[in-house]
Amino acid sequence: MKRKPRQLTDKEFDVLVIGGGIYGAFIAWDAVLRGLSVAMIEKGDFGHATSANSLKIIHGGLRCLQQGDILRMRRLQNEQQAFIKIAPHLVRPIPFIIPTYNRSLYSSESFKIAFKLRKLLSRSCVTSLNNQQDLLHGHFLSREEMLYVFPKIPDANLTGSAVFYDCLLHHPERLLLSVLHSAVNQGAEISNYIDVASVLLKKDRATGVRAIDLLSKNEFDIKARMVVNATGPWINRIIQLIDGHPVYFPMARGINLVIDHQIIKDYAIGMPDTDSHGIKNLLQKKSRLFFIIPWHCYSLIGSHYIPCKQINDDCSVTESEINQFLTIINKASGLGLKRENVLWAYSGYVSIATNKSGRINRTQKKQIFDHRKTDHIDGIISVFGMKYTEARYKAQKVVDLVFKKLGRTSPPCLTAVTPVHGGDMTDMDSYIAEKNTYLSSRLNSEEIHYLISNYGTRYPEILRYLPAGRQNSPLDPMDIAEIYHSADQEMAVKLQDVMFRRTLRPFVSEKRFCYRAYGDSMARILGWDNHRQQCEIQGLKDILGRRSNYETDFS
Ligand SMILES: Cc1cc2nc3c(=O)[nH]c(=O)nc-3n(C[C@H](O)[C@H](O)[C@H](O)COP(=O)(O)OP(=O)(O)OC[C@H]3O[C@@H](n4cnc5c(N)ncnc54)[C@H](O)[C@@H]3O)c2cc1C
């Protein structure tokens, strides 16, 4: 994957996708797999926005059943299975524990019905995966067992807990990059750091965009028969450029915290977000759950939603928001977490709705818009994504519509059954065991696990960049290989592209303090002068300062 913006001007594409989040990535891959010529542009780095800020759950839809939404449950379940099939190295089942309370939405009775219904409705889900059976299994812990597992949980009305399986995507940014690799392998032309200056219109039809390369400042036209606006929370900015009617989604900022230790191992737990009204809210069905999830050697806690009116480019979390969420967490869990325990706080925009009882829900409104119908402008479609889990499915619907509008018959969509770049293995553990003998002479077992659980069968592409001999650097050879690979094969052009999205190593180890060494390597590869290198380091420090408690480490 090389950054070649000029190739975007070479021809008229069938489809131009604006937005390189997970929705744009799946649309580009699906369209090119079905034989369309595809261009995709992203104004920042790929996946830097909402897609990098999720809680990393690939939902199986069990909780939709409690809301009586059987269709959505089936859809999420199918999508979960598809993710396991196409990216088995990145997606893993994990048991979730939800405390049950008398007379509430989260009562053991409602879970019993949900478990039964799910089993019944899932009989036709034939799957070849061994561990798939686990995903349908649900059982209960007694009140005593639950208090043993989590002694500080509020116990008034507690009856025990329900246990079921969902999936965790341990590195969403890597999945997105794998989808992009897959699209590029099929011939898609993609580029990051390209913004839209205007939408090209001929009479009442969009024919492409006037684009601006944010790195070189060059402007150029990208021509396309269909334009897809997959810009996430920025959807209305593109709609404004065609003088269209803005689509209205009431928005909230969802906040997640990374805690500096594993609170619980091996399973995730849901806690009632009781806000200031205590457990009463839960009984009145006004409360949402937040989750504590083991993630590498840390814990993720989220999401806490704060309604907002404006969409900003900077999505940093304020100190008072962190403290507000910590108060809720501590009240619900008795964990006594302190500000120093919060390693990192991040947020992204989601669309919400409040029901009659005041409970915040994620909106399920229409999410695909044909602007011929809404604004009498043909050749442009907008899509607004609600869940990472649904990105593949929604992309399929968008590409179906693209074919319809191009007046062409669509071949079947293949993204639910085609492994992403690196995903062509049946089971990660047996794949690691198989490769272990061969790799163990060069790498230790942790490195082998890291490589394969991130790059799957494409791990040799990173090994190619392993430096020979000892390096005069605090970084390991594997870090250096990943930096080279990111810059050479994955369009990383800024220090933050590498440290936040191409590799997990700075954040799952003490390597995060080595940002200067990362900067040195990037400077060598990309030929940065001293001034550029300092700017990159400053840019990184600004982000770290806004999102984390690393300030004390900046010298
Ligand atoms: C706190 C939180 C927790 C969540 N947890 C989960 C979860 O656990 N499971 C789940 O399934 N879902 C979850 N979600 C939802 C999920 O993250 C989103 O639905 C999904 O990431 C949306 O992807 P997207 O591609 O539509 O948007 P984005 O990732 O925001 O991508 C849109 C892209 O368009 C680009 N763009 C904008 N304007 C332009 C322009 N003019 N030119 C070029 N590019 C442009 C942006 O830079 C951006 O990269 C969560 C969301 C939040 C906020």
The ligand as a Gaussian input file, in Angstrom:
#p B3LYP/6-31G(d) Opt

LIG

0 1
 C      -17.115000       5.616000      22.591000
 C      -17.569000       4.693000      21.503000
 C      -17.603000       3.325000      21.726000
 C      -18.029000       2.464000      20.711000
 N      -17.989000       1.128000      20.928000
 C      -18.374000       0.279000      19.948000
 C      -18.274000      -1.122000      20.149000
 O      -17.790000      -1.596000      21.177000
 N      -18.713000      -1.926000      19.149000
 C      -19.227000      -1.439000      17.978000
 O      -19.631000      -2.236000      17.140000
 N      -19.292000      -0.106000      17.740000
 C      -18.873000       0.757000      18.689000
 N      -18.905000       2.109000      18.471000
 C      -19.387000       2.620000      17.174000
 C      -18.315000       2.546000      16.081000
 O      -17.064000       2.954000      16.577000
 C      -18.726000       3.434000      14.898000
 O      -20.022000       3.081000      14.479000
 C      -17.808000       3.290000      13.692000
 O      -16.450000       3.371000      14.056000
 C      -18.128000       4.392000      12.689000
 O      -17.232000       4.280000      11.619000
 P      -17.274000       5.307000      10.418000
 O      -16.352000       4.809000       9.376000
 O      -18.681000       5.576000      10.016000
 O      -16.787000       6.693000      11.055000
 P      -15.316000       7.234000      11.319000
 O      -14.434000       6.199000      11.883000
 O      -15.465000       8.495000      12.082000
 O      -14.774000       7.539000       9.856000
 C      -15.167000       8.653000       9.103000
 C      -13.905000       9.176000       8.436000
 O      -14.244000      10.163000       7.470000
 C      -13.176000      11.093000       7.434000
 N      -13.624000      12.334000       6.814000
 C      -14.490000      13.237000       7.331000
 N      -14.631000      14.274000       6.464000
 C      -13.843000      14.005000       5.391000
 C      -13.547000      14.708000       4.192000
 N      -14.077000      15.899000       3.931000
 N      -12.686000      14.152000       3.309000
 C      -12.105000      12.940000       3.576000
 N      -12.349000      12.239000       4.713000
 C      -13.207000      12.760000       5.608000
 C      -12.819000      11.270000       8.908000
 O      -11.518000      11.806000       9.052000
 C      -12.968000       9.855000       9.444000
 O      -11.749000       9.159000       9.470000
 C      -18.450000       2.986000      19.458000
 C      -18.396000       4.365000      19.236000
 C      -17.936000       5.208000      20.239000
 C      -17.832000       6.664000      19.961000

